[in-house]
């Protein structure tokens, strides 16, 4: 009888140890994924498509709100130096800002950006995050 109890105790200790190790691995993987996601946050200023001299005018447009961004975007679309992916990011910012005042305009802008943005673009992740809101 004593050997059977000893075997059961050893089996229980091994099982609990295995479950704790499995839980520890899961938590470590989740932490690593969270750190990777945090490190992959995009700084919009680092995106290509807007020359450095255009940053000041863009900052002024952001200060003026949705109307300022709309005016800046109208001018930028005529310029050959402002391109995606930075242009797409700015248009998404505009869509977010204008959505409370004019939801149809926000949906239109979002649809345009989504249509022309490939899945390998750095802006694509933001599009997927905003997709439920604007469709």
C-alpha positions as CSV (number, residue, x, y, z in Angstrom):
1,X,0.0,0.0,0.0
2,X,2.9,2.4,0.8
3,X,4.5,2.0,-2.6
4,X,1.1,2.9,-4.3
5,X,0.7,6.0,-2.2
6,X,4.3,7.1,-2.9
7,X,3.8,6.6,-6.7
8,X,0.5,8.7,-6.6
9,X,2.3,11.5,-4.7
10,X,5.2,11.5,-7.1
11,X,2.8,11.4,-10.1
12,X,0.8,14.4,-8.6
13,X,4.0,16.4,-8.0
14,X,5.2,15.7,-11.6
15,X,1.7,16.7,-13.0
16,X,1.6,19.9,-10.9
17,X,5.1,20.7,-11.9
18,X,4.3,20.2,-15.6
19,X,1.2,22.4,-15.4
20,X,3.2,25.2,-13.6
21,X,5.9,25.0,-16.3
22,X,3.3,25.1,-19.1
23,X,1.6,28.1,-17.5
24,X,5.0,29.9,-17.1
25,X,5.8,29.3,-20.8
26,X,2.4,30.7,-21.8
27,X,2.9,33.9,-19.7
28,X,6.4,34.4,-21.1
29,X,5.1,34.1,-24.7
30,X,2.3,36.6,-24.0
31,X,4.8,39.0,-22.5
32,X,7.2,38.7,-25.4
33,X,4.3,39.3,-27.9
34,X,3.2,42.3,-26.0
35,X,6.8,43.8,-25.9
36,X,7.1,43.1,-29.6
37,X,3.8,44.9,-30.3
38,X,4.8,47.8,-28.2
39,X,8.1,48.1,-30.0
40,X,6.5,47.9,-33.4
41,X,4.3,51.0,-32.7
42,X,4.7,53.3,-35.6
43,X,6.0,56.8,-35.3
44,X,4.1,58.7,-38.0
45,X,7.0,61.1,-38.5
46,X,9.3,58.2,-39.4
47,X,7.1,57.2,-42.3
48,X,8.4,58.1,-45.8
49,X,6.5,60.3,-48.1
50,X,6.7,63.8,-46.6
51,X,9.9,66.0,-46.9
52,X,11.3,67.4,-43.7
53,X,10.4,71.0,-44.7
54,X,6.7,70.0,-44.9
55,X,6.5,69.1,-41.2
56,X,6.0,72.6,-40.0
57,X,3.0,73.2,-42.3
58,X,1.6,69.9,-41.2
59,X,2.0,70.8,-37.5
60,X,0.1,74.0,-38.1
61,X,-2.7,72.1,-39.9
62,X,-3.0,69.7,-36.9
63,X,-3.4,72.7,-34.6
64,X,-6.3,74.0,-36.7
65,X,-8.2,70.8,-36.4
66,X,-10.1,69.0,-39.1
67,X,-10.6,72.1,-41.2
68,X,-6.9,72.8,-41.2
69,X,-6.1,69.2,-42.1
70,X,-8.6,69.2,-44.9
71,X,-7.0,72.3,-46.4
72,X,-3.5,70.8,-46.0
73,X,-4.6,67.6,-47.7
74,X,-6.1,69.4,-50.6
75,X,-2.8,71.2,-51.2
76,X,-0.7,68.1,-50.5
77,X,-2.6,66.0,-53.1
78,X,-1.6,68.5,-55.8
79,X,2.1,68.2,-54.7
80,X,4.2,65.4,-56.2
81,X,6.4,65.3,-53.1
82,X,3.8,64.1,-50.6
83,X,3.2,60.4,-51.0
84,X,2.0,57.3,-49.2
85,X,2.4,55.9,-46.6
86,X,2.7,59.2,-44.8
87,X,-0.2,60.7,-46.8
88,X,-2.4,57.8,-45.9
89,X,-1.6,58.2,-42.2
90,X,-2.5,61.9,-42.3
91,X,-5.7,61.1,-44.2
92,X,-6.6,58.6,-41.5
93,X,-5.9,61.3,-38.9
94,X,-8.2,63.6,-40.8
95,X,-10.9,60.9,-40.9
96,X,-10.7,60.4,-37.1
97,X,-10.9,64.1,-36.5
98,X,-13.8,64.8,-38.9
99,X,-15.9,61.7,-37.9
100,X,-17.8,63.5,-35.1
101,X,-18.8,66.4,-37.4
102,X,-19.2,64.6,-40.7
103,X,-19.3,60.8,-40.5
104,X,-19.9,60.4,-44.2
105,X,-16.8,62.4,-45.1
106,X,-14.8,60.2,-42.6
107,X,-16.1,57.0,-44.2
108,X,-15.3,58.3,-47.7
109,X,-11.8,59.2,-46.8
110,X,-11.3,55.9,-45.0
111,X,-12.5,54.0,-48.0
112,X,-10.1,55.8,-50.3
113,X,-7.2,55.1,-48.1
114,X,-8.1,51.5,-47.6
115,X,-8.5,51.0,-51.3
116,X,-5.1,52.2,-52.2
117,X,-3.1,50.8,-49.3
118,X,-1.4,47.4,-49.8
119,X,-1.4,44.8,-47.0
120,X,2.4,45.2,-46.6
121,X,2.2,48.9,-45.9
122,X,3.1,50.2,-42.4
123,X,-0.3,51.9,-42.3
124,X,-2.3,48.7,-42.9
125,X,-2.4,47.8,-39.2
126,X,-4.0,51.1,-38.4
127,X,-6.5,50.6,-41.2
128,X,-7.5,47.2,-39.7
129,X,-7.9,48.8,-36.2
130,X,-10.2,51.5,-37.6
131,X,-12.0,49.3,-40.0
132,X,-15.0,48.4,-37.7
133,X,-15.6,52.1,-37.0
134,X,-15.7,53.3,-40.6
135,X,-17.4,50.5,-42.5
